[in-house]
Amino acid sequence: MIVSEFVSYRDRLVEACSQAIIGKKQEITLITVCYLCGGHILLEDVPGTGKTMLFRAFARACGGRFKRIQFTPDVMPSDVTGIHFYNMKTGDFEFRPGPIFADMVLADEINRATPRTQSSLLEAMAERQVSVDGETRQLSDTFMVAATQNPIESYGTFPLPEAQMDRFMMRLKLGYMHREEEIDIALRRDTKDIIDMIQPVVSAGETLKLRGMLDGIEMSEPVMGYLMDIIDKTRNDVRFNIGASPRGTIALVKAARAYAAFQNRTYVTPDDVKTLAPYVLTHRLYYRTAVDSAEAEALFLEMLNAIPVPTET
């Protein structure tokens, strides 16, 4: 296996996105991990931190079809999946595909959609297919959803159901920029023009090729044991009502392999697992007491740091 192919893939995407997004190389790398693993990502942060802009830049760098869905309470499931309509010219019913039929879909402010509309994404995210009026239609092999939501706003919003949250491979927060980075972005010309100038730097074929190579990244028994120690702890810790699902275990294994390959290694280390666990697992856990996302992350990190890390792999 030539892991330099993975490194080149990551570097090209990070460099392309950095034309529009300043100082978020680790976050771009994590989105790339999700994309390469065939996962979906939840971008959760306060308004104005660049969630939408980051994914638009990433989609441009990946090429393919990009669609944005601006969710509001009046958006219907058919607005997402598409409808059959009667074509008076042909005298027959035809299918008009919705924005879900794209390679990269930005579900903006997903928590403003009603539960019924949110659930219209569930089949697409889980199985890469959409059923409309009894017909099942396949989605792209590189189909990816990036959903955004504002965690501090509650008026006019609908919390994502547990099944929907579990479909996201990672939850990611961008945070505020450093002072110098914010000055730089404030003095730039129109960011839309910069994003429009980003050219595709990877192809769907390359993505699928590298995705097929991920199983070749070694996960040793001690590292896998450490990963399962984390999973088991979430299921047995008294602070959690519900621990990580088997889907969460699979997602963490895949993500750790991709992250290791991006570090130019053919094997996963405990540090890879420890680095990715908060992004992959915290949104899948349910706590005995009501906590916000910041408190949830703090509790998870406290638990994570108490688990012994294997010293040899």
Phi and psi in degrees as GROMACS dihedral restraints (atoms count N, CA, C in turn):
[ dihedral_restraints ]
;  ai    aj    ak    al  type     phi  dphi    fc
    3     4     5     6     1  -102.9    20    10
    4     5     6     7     1    95.4    20    10
    6     7     8     9     1   -70.9    20    10
    7     8     9    10     1   -15.0    20    10
    9    10    11    12     1   -61.7    20    10
   10    11    12    13     1   -24.1    20    10
   12    13    14    15     1   -64.2    20    10
   13    14    15    16     1   -39.0    20    10
   15    16    17    18     1   -66.2    20    10
   16    17    18    19     1   -43.2    20    10
   18    19    20    21     1   -63.1    20    10
   19    20    21    22     1   -43.7    20    10
   21    22    23    24     1   -62.4    20    10
   22    23    24    25     1   -41.1    20    10
   24    25    26    27     1   -59.6    20    10
   25    26    27    28     1   -49.5    20    10
   27    28    29    30     1   -63.0    20    10
   28    29    30    31     1   -45.9    20    10
   30    31    32    33     1   -62.3    20    10
   31    32    33    34     1   -39.2    20    10
   33    34    35    36     1   -64.7    20    10
   34    35    36    37     1   -41.1    20    10
   36    37    38    39     1   -69.7    20    10
   37    38    39    40     1   -41.8    20    10
   39    40    41    42     1   -62.8    20    10
   40    41    42    43     1   -44.0    20    10
   42    43    44    45     1   -64.9    20    10
   43    44    45    46     1   -41.6    20    10
   45    46    47    48     1   -65.3    20    10
   46    47    48    49     1   -45.9    20    10
   48    49    50    51     1   -68.4    20    10
   49    50    51    52     1   -29.8    20    10
   51    52    53    54     1   -69.2    20    10
   52    53    54    55     1   -11.6    20    10
   54    55    56    57     1   -64.3    20    10
   55    56    57    58     1   -31.4    20    10
   57    58    59    60     1  -110.0    20    10
   58    59    60    61     1   -27.8    20    10
   60    61    62    63     1  -114.5    20    10
   61    62    63    64     1   121.8    20    10
   63    64    65    66     1   -98.4    20    10
   64    65    66    67     1   132.1    20    10
   66    67    68    69     1    72.4    20    10
   67    68    69    70     1    23.9    20    10
   69    70    71    72     1  -123.8    20    10
   70    71    72    73     1    43.2    20    10
   72    73    74    75     1   -65.0    20    10
   73    74    75    76     1   -38.9    20    10
   75    76    77    78     1   -66.2    20    10
   76    77    78    79     1   -40.5    20    10
   78    79    80    81     1   -65.2    20    10
   79    80    81    82     1   -40.1    20    10
   81    82    83    84     1   -64.3    20    10
   82    83    84    85     1   -39.6    20    10
   84    85    86    87     1   -61.2    20    10
   85    86    87    88     1   -41.6    20    10
   87    88    89    90     1   -66.8    20    10
   88    89    90    91     1   -38.2    20    10
   90    91    92    93     1   -64.6    20    10
   91    92    93    94     1   -38.5    20    10
   93    94    95    96     1   -63.9    20    10
   94    95    96    97     1   -38.8    20    10
   96    97    98    99     1   -57.6    20    10
   97    98    99   100     1   -47.7    20    10
   99   100   101   102     1   -59.0    20    10
  100   101   102   103     1   -47.6    20    10
  102   103   104   105     1   -62.2    20    10
  103   104   105   106     1   -45.5    20    10
  105   106   107   108     1   -65.2    20    10
  106   107   108   109     1   -32.3    20    10
  108   109   110   111     1   -84.2    20    10
  109   110   111   112     1    -3.5    20    10
  111   112   113   114     1    77.4    20    10
  112   113   114   115     1    23.9    20    10
  114   115   116   117     1   -99.5    20    10
  115   116   117   118     1   178.2    20    10
  117   118   119   120     1  -120.1    20    10
  118   119   120   121     1   158.3    20    10
  120   121   122   123     1  -132.4    20    10
  121   122   123   124     1   141.8    20    10
  123   124   125   126     1  -107.4    20    10
  124   125   126   127     1   116.4    20    10
  126   127   128   129     1   -97.7    20    10
  127   128   129   130     1   109.1    20    10
  129   130   131   132     1  -120.5    20    10
  130   131   132   133     1   116.2    20    10
  132   133   134   135     1  -169.4    20    10
  133   134   135   136     1   171.5    20    10
  135   136   137   138     1   -67.2    20    10
  136   137   138   139     1   160.3    20    10
  138   139   140   141     1   -62.1    20    10
  139   140   141   142     1   147.3    20    10
  141   142   143   144     1    87.2    20    10
  142   143   144   145     1     8.9    20    10
  144   145   146   147     1   -94.3    20    10
  145   146   147   148     1     1.7    20    10
  147   148   149   150     1    95.7    20    10
  148   149   150   151     1    20.5    20    10
  150   151   152   153     1   -61.2    20    10
  151   152   153   154     1   -52.5    20    10
  153   154   155   156     1   -64.7    20    10
  154   155   156   157     1   -44.4    20    10
  156   157   158   159     1   -62.8    20    10
  157   158   159   160     1   -39.2    20    10
  159   160   161   162     1   -62.6    20    10
  160   161   162   163     1   -46.7    20    10
  162   163   164   165     1   -72.5    20    10
  163   164   165   166     1   -32.6    20    10
  165   166   167   168     1   -61.7    20    10
  166   167   168   169     1   -42.8    20    10
  168   169   170   171     1   -64.6    20    10
  169   170   171   172     1   -41.5    20    10
  171   172   173   174     1   -63.7    20    10
  172   173   174   175     1   -42.7    20    10
  174   175   176   177     1   -63.2    20    10
  175   176   177   178     1   -39.8    20    10
  177   178   179   180     1   -61.8    20    10
  178   179   180   181     1   -41.5    20    10
  180   181   182   183     1   -68.9    20    10
  181   182   183   184     1   -26.9    20    10
  183   184   185   186     1   -86.3    20    10
  184   185   186   187     1   -16.9    20    10
  186   187   188   189     1    76.0    20    10
  187   188   189   190     1  -167.3    20    10
  189   190   191   192     1    79.0    20    10
  190   191   192   193     1  -175.0    20    10
  192   193   194   195     1   -87.1    20    10
  193   194   195   196     1   132.9    20    10
  195   196   197   198     1  -120.1    20    10
  196   197   198   199     1   133.9    20    10
  198   199   200   201     1  -133.7    20    10
  199   200   201   202     1   145.6    20    10
  201   202   203   204     1  -119.9    20    10
  202   203   204   205     1   131.3    20    10
  204   205   206   207     1  -113.1    20    10
  205   206   207   208     1   116.6    20    10
  207   208   209   210     1   -90.8    20    10
  208   209   210   211     1   104.6    20    10
  210   211   212   213     1   -80.0    20    10
  211   212   213   214     1   136.7    20    10
  213   214   215   216     1  -140.8    20    10
  214   215   216   217     1   165.8    20    10
  216   217   218   219     1   -60.4    20    10
  217   218   219   220     1   -21.8    20    10
  219   220   221   222     1   -93.0    20    10
  220   221   222   223     1     1.9    20    10
  222   223   224   225     1   -72.0    20    10
  223   224   225   226     1   128.7    20    10
  225   226   227   228     1   -98.4    20    10
  226   227   228   229     1   159.0    20    10
  228   229   230   231     1   -54.2    20    10
  229   230   231   232     1   -38.0    20    10
  231   232   233   234     1   -66.1    20    10
  232   233   234   235     1   -23.6    20    10
  234   235   236   237     1   -69.2    20    10
  235   236   237   238     1   -20.3    20    10
  237   238   239   240     1   -94.5    20    10
  238   239   240   241     1   -48.1    20    10
  240   241   242   243     1   -88.6    20    10
  241   242   243   244     1   -30.3    20    10
  243   244   245   246     1   113.5    20    10
  244   245   246   247     1   172.6    20    10
  246   247   248   249     1  -141.7    20    10
  247   248   249   250     1   160.3    20    10
  249   250   251   252     1   -93.6    20    10
  250   251   252   253     1   132.7    20    10
  252   253   254   255     1  -131.0    20    10
  253   254   255   256     1   156.4    20    10
  255   256   257   258     1   -88.5    20    10
  256   257   258   259     1   118.9    20    10
  258   259   260   261     1   -90.7    20    10
  259   260   261   262     1   109.5    20    10
  261   262   263   264     1   -66.8    20    10
  262   263   264   265     1   -26.4    20    10
  264   265   266   267     1   -71.3    20    10
  265   266   267   268     1   -41.1    20    10
  267   268   269   270     1   -93.1    20    10
  268   269   270   271     1   -16.6    20    10
  270   271   272   273     1    71.0    20    10
  271   272   273   274     1    27.6    20    10
  273   274   275   276     1  -142.2    20    10
  274   275   276   277     1   161.7    20    10
  276   277   278   279     1   -83.0    20    10
  277   278   279   280     1   137.1    20    10
  279   280   281   282     1  -128.1    20    10
  280   281   282   283     1   153.3    20    10
  282   283   284   285     1   -93.5    20    10
  283   284   285   286     1   128.5    20    10
  285   286   287   288     1  -107.3    20    10
  286   287   288   289     1   105.9    20    10
  288   289   290   291     1   -66.0    20    10
  289   290   291   292     1   144.1    20    10
  291   292   293   294     1   -85.9    20    10
  292   293   294   295     1  -179.6    20    10
  294   295   296   297     1   -66.7    20    10
  295   296   297   298     1   -12.4    20    10
  297   298   299   300     1   -65.8    20    10
  298   299   300   301     1   -20.5    20    10
  300   301   302   303     1   -84.6    20    10
  301   302   303   304     1    71.6    20    10
  303   304   305   306     1  -146.2    20    10
  304   305   306   307     1   171.9    20    10
  306   307   308   309     1   -81.7    20    10
  307   308   309   310     1   -40.4    20    10
  309   310   311   312     1  -126.7    20    10
  310   311   312   313     1   120.3    20    10
  312   313   314   315     1  -118.5    20    10
  313   314   315   316     1   124.3    20    10
  315   316   317   318     1   -98.7    20    10
  316   317   318   319     1   111.9    20    10
  318   319   320   321     1   -95.0    20    10
  319   320   321   322     1    89.4    20    10
  321   322   323   324     1   -79.0    20    10
  322   323   324   325     1   129.4    20    10
  324   325   326   327     1    53.3    20    10
  325   326   327   328     1    55.2    20    10
  327   328   329   330     1   -60.8    20    10
  328   329   330   331     1   -28.4    20    10
  330   331   332   333     1   -76.2    20    10
  331   332   333   334     1     1.0    20    10
  333   334   335   336     1   -89.1    20    10
  334   335   336   337     1   -11.3    20    10
  336   337   338   339     1   -82.3    20    10
  337   338   339   340     1   152.1    20    10
  339   340   341   342     1   -70.1    20    10
  340   341   342   343     1   158.4    20    10
  342   343   344   345     1   -54.4    20    10
  343   344   345   346     1   -35.9    20    10
  345   346   347   348     1   -63.4    20    10
  346   347   348   349     1   -41.8    20    10
  348   349   350   351     1   -73.0    20    10
  349   350   351   352     1   -38.5    20    10
  351   352   353   354     1   -57.7    20    10
  352   353   354   355     1   -39.6    20    10
  354   355   356   357     1   -68.7    20    10
  355   356   357   358     1   -19.7    20    10
  357   358   359   360     1   -66.7    20    10
  358   359   360   361     1   -19.4    20    10
  360   361   362   363     1   -83.9    20    10
  361   362   363   364     1   -17.5    20    10
  363   364   365   366     1   -61.7    20    10
  364   365   366   367     1   -50.5    20    10
  366   367   368   369     1   -63.1    20    10
  367   368   369   370     1   -40.9    20    10
  369   370   371   372     1   -62.4    20    10
  370   371   372   373     1   -44.7    20    10
  372   373   374   375     1   -70.2    20    10
  373   374   375   376     1   -36.2    20    10
  375   376   377   378     1   -82.3    20    10
  376   377   378   379     1   -37.9    20    10
  378   379   380   381     1  -124.4    20    10
  379   380   381   382     1     1.5    20    10
  381   382   383   384     1    53.8    20    10
  382   383   384   385     1    44.7    20    10
  384   385   386   387     1  -153.2    20    10
  385   386   387   388     1   159.8    20    10
  387   388   389   390     1  -133.3    20    10
  388   389   390   391     1   133.3    20    10
  390   391   392   393     1  -107.8    20    10
  391   392   393   394     1   121.6    20    10
  393   394   395   396     1  -130.8    20    10
  394   395   396   397     1   121.8    20    10
  396   397   398   399     1    52.5    20    10
  397   398   399   400     1    42.6    20    10
  399   400   401   402     1    82.0    20    10
  400   401   402   403     1    -2.7    20    10
  402   403   404   405     1  -106.1    20    10
  403   404   405   406     1   134.5    20    10
  405   406   407   408     1  -102.0    20    10
  406   407   408   409     1   128.2    20    10
  408   409   410   411     1  -122.6    20    10
  409   410   411   412     1   135.0    20    10
  411   412   413   414     1   -81.7    20    10
  412   413   414   415     1   147.7    20    10
  414   415   416   417     1  -102.0    20    10
  415   416   417   418     1   173.0    20    10
  417   418   419   420     1   -61.2    20    10
  418   419   420   421     1   148.1    20    10
  420   421   422   423     1   -64.6    20    10
  421   422   423   424     1   -24.5    20    10
  423   424   425   426     1  -104.2    20    10
  424   425   426   427     1    21.8    20    10
  426   427   428   429     1   -59.9    20    10
  427   428   429   430     1   131.9    20    10
  429   430   431   432     1  -144.2    20    10
  430   431   432   433     1   136.9    20    10
  432   433   434   435     1  -108.9    20    10
  433   434   435   436     1   130.2    20    10
  435   436   437   438     1  -117.4    20    10
  436   437   438   439     1   116.2    20    10
  438   439   440   441     1  -105.5    20    10
  439   440   441   442     1   142.4    20    10
  441   442   443   444     1  -115.7    20    10
  442   443   444   445     1   149.3    20    10
  444   445   446   447     1  -155.9    20    10
  445   446   447   448     1   152.9    20    10
  447   448   449   450     1   -98.6    20    10
  448   449   450   451     1   113.3    20    10
  450   451   452   453     1   -73.4    20    10
  451   452   453   454     1   -15.8    20    10
  453   454   455   456     1   -95.8    20    10
  454   455   456   457     1    -5.6    20    10
  456   457   458   459     1  -103.3    20    10
  457   458   459   460     1   131.5    20    10
  459   460   461   462     1  -120.6    20    10
  460   461   462   463     1   -23.7    20    10
  462   463   464   465     1   -69.4    20    10
  463   464   465   466     1   125.8    20    10
  465   466   467   468     1    73.5    20    10
  466   467   468   469     1    22.0    20    10
  468   469   470   471     1  -120.7    20    10
  469   470   471   472     1   161.2    20    10
  471   472   473   474     1  -129.7    20    10
  472   473   474   475     1   114.5    20    10
  474   475   476   477     1   -55.5    20    10
  475   476   477   478     1   142.5    20    10
  477   478   479   480     1   -67.5    20    10
  478   479   480   481     1   134.7    20    10
  480   481   482   483     1   -69.3    20    10
  481   482   483   484     1   160.7    20    10
  483   484   485   486     1   -57.3    20    10
  484   485   486   487     1   -42.2    20    10
  486   487   488   489     1   -63.4    20    10
  487   488   489   490     1   -36.1    20    10
  489   490   491   492     1   -69.9    20    10
  490   491   492   493     1   -42.9    20    10
  492   493   494   495     1   -60.0    20    10
  493   494   495   496     1   -37.8    20    10
  495   496   497   498     1   -69.7    20    10
  496   497   498   499     1   -15.5    20    10
  498   499   500   501     1   -80.4    20    10
  499   500   501   502     1   -15.8    20    10
  501   502   503   504     1   -83.9    20    10
  502   503   504   505     1   127.2    20    10
  504   505   506   507     1   -66.7    20    10
  505   506   507   508     1   -39.7    20    10
  507   508   509   510     1  -139.7    20    10
  508   509   510   511     1   153.7    20    10
  510   511   512   513     1  -115.5    20    10
  511   512   513   514     1   130.8    20    10
  513   514   515   516     1  -130.7    20    10
  514   515   516   517     1   136.8    20    10
  516   517   518   519     1  -114.3    20    10
  517   518   519   520     1   135.7    20    10
  519   520   521   522     1   -86.0    20    10
  520   521   522   523     1   -37.3    20    10
  522   523   524   525     1    73.0    20    10
  523   524   525   526     1   173.3    20    10
  525   526   527   528     1   -79.0    20    10
  526   527   528   529     1   156.3    20    10
  528   529   530   531     1   -76.3    20    10
  529   530   531   532     1   162.2    20    10
  531   532   533   534     1   -70.2    20    10
  532   533   534   535     1   159.8    20    10
  534   535   536   537     1   -53.9    20    10
  535   536   537   538     1   -48.3    20    10
  537   538   539   540     1   -66.6    20    10
  538   539   540   541     1   -37.5    20    10
  540   541   542   543     1   -66.0    20    10
  541   542   543   544     1   -38.9    20    10
  543   544   545   546     1   -69.0    20    10
  544   545   546   547     1   -36.5    20    10
  546   547   548   549     1   -62.8    20    10
  547   548   549   550     1   -43.5    20    10
  549   550   551   552     1   -60.2    20    10
  550   551   552   553     1   -48.0    20    10
  552   553   554   555     1   -68.9    20    10
  553   554   555   556     1   -32.9    20    10
  555   556   557   558     1   -68.8    20    10
  556   557   558   559     1   -29.4    20    10
  558   559   560   561     1   -91.6    20    10
  559   560   561   562     1    -2.1    20    10
  561   562   563   564     1   -72.3    20    10
  562   563   564   565     1   163.5    20    10
  564   565   566   567     1   -76.3    20    10
  565   566   567   568     1  -175.6    20    10
  567   568   569   570     1   -52.9    20    10
  568   569   570   571     1   122.7    20    10
  570   571   572   573     1   -65.9    20    10
  571   572   573   574     1   -29.2    20    10
  573   574   575   576     1   -59.0    20    10
  574   575   576   577     1   -41.8    20    10
  576   577   578   579     1   -62.3    20    10
  577   578   579   580     1   -38.5    20    10
  579   580   581   582     1   -65.0    20    10
  580   581   582   583     1   -44.4    20    10
  582   583   584   585     1   -63.5    20    10
  583   584   585   586     1   -40.9    20    10
  585   586   587   588     1   -64.2    20    10
  586   587   588   589     1   -22.3    20    10
  588   589   590   591     1   -85.3    20    10
  589   590   591   592     1   -11.4    20    10
  591   592   593   594     1   -68.2    20    10
  592   593   594   595     1   128.9    20    10
  594   595   596   597     1  -102.3    20    10
  595   596   597   598     1   150.4    20    10
  597   598   599   600     1   -58.6    20    10
  598   599   600   601     1   133.5    20    10
  600   601   602   603     1  -117.7    20    10
  601   602   603   604     1    -9.0    20    10
  603   604   605   606     1  -134.1    20    10
  604   605   606   607     1   161.1    20    10
  606   607   608   609     1  -117.4    20    10
  607   608   609   610     1   162.8    20    10
  609   610   611   612     1   -62.0    20    10
  610   611   612   613     1   -38.3    20    10
  612   613   614   615     1   -61.8    20    10
  613   614   615   616     1   -42.0    20    10
  615   616   617   618     1   -66.2    20    10
  616   617   618   619     1   -40.6    20    10
  618   619   620   621     1   -60.6    20    10
  619   620   621   622     1   -46.9    20    10
  621   622   623   624     1   -67.2    20    10
  622   623   624   625     1   -35.2    20    10
  624   625   626   627     1   -62.7    20    10
  625   626   627   628     1   -49.7    20    10
  627   628   629   630     1   -67.4    20    10
  628   629   630   631     1   -34.5    20    10
  630   631   632   633     1   -59.7    20    10
  631   632   633   634     1   -39.2    20    10
  633   634   635   636     1   -70.3    20    10
  634   635   636   637     1   -16.8    20    10
  636   637   638   639     1   -91.3    20    10
  637   638   639   640     1    -7.8    20    10
  639   640   641   642     1   -63.9    20    10
  640   641   642   643     1   -32.8    20    10
  642   643   644   645     1   -63.8    20    10
  643   644   645   646     1   -17.4    20    10
  645   646   647   648     1   -79.9    20    10
  646   647   648   649     1    -8.2    20    10
  648   649   650   651     1   -78.0    20    10
  649   650   651   652     1   120.7    20    10
  651   652   653   654     1   -70.6    20    10
  652   653   654   655     1   134.2    20    10
  654   655   656   657     1  -118.3    20    10
  655   656   657   658     1    99.1    20    10
  657   658   659   660     1   -68.6    20    10
  658   659   660   661     1   163.9    20    10
  660   661   662   663     1   -61.3    20    10
  661   662   663   664     1   -44.3    20    10
  663   664   665   666     1   -62.4    20    10
  664   665   666   667     1   -38.3    20    10
  666   667   668   669     1   -68.9    20    10
  667   668   669   670     1   -42.3    20    10
  669   670   671   672     1   -63.7    20    10
  670   671   672   673     1   -37.5    20    10
  672   673   674   675     1   -62.8    20    10
  673   674   675   676     1   -39.8    20    10
  675   676   677   678     1   -64.2    20    10
  676   677   678   679     1   -43.1    20    10
  678   679   680   681     1   -60.3    20    10
  679   680   681   682     1   -43.1    20    10
  681   682   683   684     1   -70.4    20    10
  682   683   684   685     1   -28.8    20    10
  684   685   686   687     1   -60.8    20    10
  685   686   687   688     1   -40.0    20    10
  687   688   689   690     1   -65.3    20    10
  688   689   690   691     1   -47.1    20    10
  690   691   692   693     1   -60.6    20    10
  691   692   693   694     1   -48.0    20    10
  693   694   695   696     1   -61.9    20    10
  694   695   696   697     1   -36.9    20    10
  696   697   698   699     1   -64.3    20    10
  697   698   699   700     1   -37.8    20    10
  699   700   701   702     1   -64.8    20    10
  700   701   702   703     1   -26.8    20    10
  702   703   704   705     1   -87.8    20    10
  703   704   705   706     1   -15.8    20    10
  705   706   707   708     1  -115.7    20    10
  706   707   708   709     1   -11.6    20    10
  708   709   710   711     1   -70.0    20    10
  709   710   711   712     1   133.0    20    10
  711   712   713   714     1   -66.6    20    10
  712   713   714   715     1   -15.3    20    10
  714   715   716   717     1   -79.6    20    10
  715   716   717   718     1   -12.0    20    10
  717   718   719   720     1  -111.5    20    10
  718   719   720   721     1   131.3    20    10
  720   721   722   723     1   -75.9    20    10
  721   722   723   724     1   -42.7    20    10
  723   724   725   726     1  -130.3    20    10
  724   725   726   727     1   128.8    20    10
  726   727   728   729     1   -90.5    20    10
  727   728   729   730     1  -169.7    20    10
  729   730   731   732     1   -67.0    20    10
  730   731   732   733     1   141.1    20    10
  732   733   734   735     1   -82.5    20    10
  733   734   735   736     1   164.3    20    10
  735   736   737   738     1   -56.3    20    10
  736   737   738   739     1   -31.9    20    10
  738   739   740   741     1   -61.9    20    10
  739   740   741   742     1   -35.9    20    10
  741   742   743   744     1   -66.0    20    10
  742   743   744   745     1   -38.2    20    10
  744   745   746   747     1   -61.9    20    10
  745   746   747   748     1   -47.7    20    10
  747   748   749   750     1   -61.3    20    10
  748   749   750   751     1   -42.2    20    10
  750   751   752   753     1   -63.6    20    10
  751   752   753   754     1   -39.7    20    10
  753   754   755   756     1   -68.1    20    10
  754   755   756   757     1   -38.6    20    10
  756   757   758   759     1   -62.4    20    10
  757   758   759   760     1   -48.3    20    10
  759   760   761   762     1   -61.0    20    10
  760   761   762   763     1   -47.0    20    10
  762   763   764   765     1   -63.3    20    10
  763   764   765   766     1   -41.3    20    10
  765   766   767   768     1   -63.6    20    10
  766   767   768   769     1   -38.5    20    10
  768   769   770   771     1   -64.6    20    10
  769   770   771   772     1   -45.9    20    10
  771   772   773   774     1   -64.2    20    10
  772   773   774   775     1   -42.7    20    10
  774   775   776   777     1   -63.1    20    10
  775   776   777   778     1   -40.3    20    10
  777   778   779   780     1   -63.2    20    10
  778   779   780   781     1   -42.3    20    10
  780   781   782   783     1   -63.1    20    10
  781   782   783   784     1   -36.9    20    10
  783   784   785   786     1   -68.5    20    10
  784   785   786   787     1   -18.7    20    10
  786   787   788   789     1   -92.4    20    10
  787   788   789   790     1    12.9    20    10
  789   790   791   792     1    67.5    20    10
  790   791   792   793     1    37.8    20    10
  792   793   794   795     1  -125.2    20    10
  793   794   795   796     1   150.4    20    10
  795   796   797   798     1   -97.4    20    10
  796   797   798   799     1    10.1    20    10
  798   799   800   801     1  -144.1    20    10
  799   800   801   802     1   153.3    20    10
  801   802   803   804     1   -91.5    20    10
  802   803   804   805     1   138.1    20    10
  804   805   806   807     1  -106.9    20    10
  805   806   807   808     1   162.4    20    10
  807   808   809   810     1   -57.8    20    10
  808   809   810   811     1   -33.5    20    10
  810   811   812   813     1   -64.0    20    10
  811   812   813   814     1   -34.6    20    10
  813   814   815   816     1   -60.6    20    10
  814   815   816   817     1   -46.7    20    10
  816   817   818   819     1   -63.3    20    10
  817   818   819   820     1   -45.8    20    10
  819   820   821   822     1   -65.5    20    10
  820   821   822   823     1   -36.4    20    10
  822   823   824   825     1   -65.9    20    10
  823   824   825   826     1   -41.1    20    10
  825   826   827   828     1   -87.9    20    10
  826   827   828   829     1   -23.5    20    10
  828   829   830   831     1   -53.3    20    10
  829   830   831   832     1   -44.7    20    10
  831   832   833   834     1   -61.5    20    10
  832   833   834   835     1   -36.2    20    10
  834   835   836   837     1   -72.7    20    10
  835   836   837   838     1   -34.0    20    10
  837   838   839   840     1   -88.3    20    10
  838   839   840   841     1   -29.6    20    10
  840   841   842   843     1  -108.5    20    10
  841   842   843   844     1   -31.4    20    10
  843   844   845   846     1   -60.4    20    10
  844   845   846   847     1   -34.8    20    10
  846   847   848   849     1   -78.6    20    10
  847   848   849   850     1    -5.9    20    10
  849   850   851   852     1   -95.3    20    10
  850   851   852   853     1    -6.5    20    10
  852   853   854   855     1   -98.1    20    10
  853   854   855   856     1   150.4    20    10
  855   856   857   858     1  -127.4    20    10
  856   857   858   859     1   129.6    20    10
  858   859   860   861     1   -99.9    20    10
  859   860   861   862     1   150.6    20    10
  861   862   863   864     1   -67.7    20    10
  862   863   864   865     1   -29.5    20    10
  864   865   866   867     1  -115.7    20    10
  865   866   867   868     1   152.5    20    10
  867   868   869   870     1   -68.3    20    10
  868   869   870   871     1   124.8    20    10
  870   871   872   873     1  -137.1    20    10
  871   872   873   874     1   152.1    20    10
  873   874   875   876     1   -85.7    20    10
  874   875   876   877     1   177.9    20    10
  876   877   878   879     1   -65.1    20    10
  877   878   879   880     1   -33.9    20    10
  879   880   881   882     1   -66.5    20    10
  880   881   882   883     1   -43.6    20    10
  882   883   884   885     1   -65.8    20    10
  883   884   885   886     1   -37.6    20    10
  885   886   887   888     1   -62.1    20    10
  886   887   888   889     1   -42.6    20    10
  888   889   890   891     1   -65.7    20    10
  889   890   891   892     1   -39.2    20    10
  891   892   893   894     1   -64.2    20    10
  892   893   894   895     1   -41.7    20    10
  894   895   896   897     1   -64.9    20    10
  895   896   897   898     1   -41.2    20    10
  897   898   899   900     1   -65.3    20    10
  898   899   900   901     1   -43.6    20    10
  900   901   902   903     1   -64.1    20    10
  901   902   903   904     1   -36.7    20    10
  903   904   905   906     1   -61.6    20    10
  904   905   906   907     1   -43.4    20    10
  906   907   908   909     1   -65.2    20    10
  907   908   909   910     1   -44.8    20    10
  909   910   911   912     1   -61.8    20    10
  910   911   912   913     1   -43.4    20    10
  912   913   914   915     1   -69.8    20    10
  913   914   915   916     1   -16.4    20    10
  915   916   917   918     1   -87.1    20    10
  916   917   918   919     1    -6.9    20    10
  918   919   920   921     1   -89.1    20    10
  919   920   921   922     1   126.0    20    10
  921   922   923   924     1   -61.2    20    10
  922   923   924   925     1   137.5    20    10
  924   925   926   927     1   -99.0    20    10
  925   926   927   928     1   129.7    20    10
  927   928   929   930     1   -63.3    20    10
  928   929   930   931     1   141.9    20    10
  930   931   932   933     1   -93.6    20    10
  931   932   933   934     1   -15.6    20    10
  933   934   935   936     1  -129.9    20    10
  934   935   936   937     1   142.6    20    10
